[in-house]
Amino acid sequence: MRENEISVLILDKVKLSMWLTTDAFDSQLISLIQAALIDLKIAGVNGEEVTLEDPQVLLAVTTYCKLHFGTPDESYDRLKKAYDEMKAQMSMASGYTTWGVL
């Protein structure tokens, strides 16, 4: 996915969820969004329902960004566990994978 597509579809939502009002971190956030999408794909989350408009995908990507943005703090373990659970659930759901498609 190209950088401008990500910024239009999800960057503003990620920034809002992180309470960021500046554009100073956009490049870093775009990289994190791309990394989250790659991580989900590696886990097998690559079905037809995987779109940036999907609330579950948006929540997973936002959680990934919160997890990896800045320096780790007391919320790291909580965010890591939440992201890993979302990723595991999506990787086992037929709508988010292609494992059930022949």
Sequence and secondary structure as in RCSB ss.txt:
>XXXX:A:sequence
MRENEISVLILDKVKLSMWLTTDAFDSQLISLIQAALIDLKIAGVNGEEVTLEDPQVLLAVTTYCKLHFGTPDES
YDRLKKAYDEMKAQMSMASGYTTWGVL
>XXXX:A:secstr
  HHHHIIIIIHHHHHHTT   STTHHHHHHHHHHHHHHHHHTT  STT  TT HHHHHHHHHHHHHHSSS  TT
HHHHHHHHHHHHHHHHHSGGG STT  
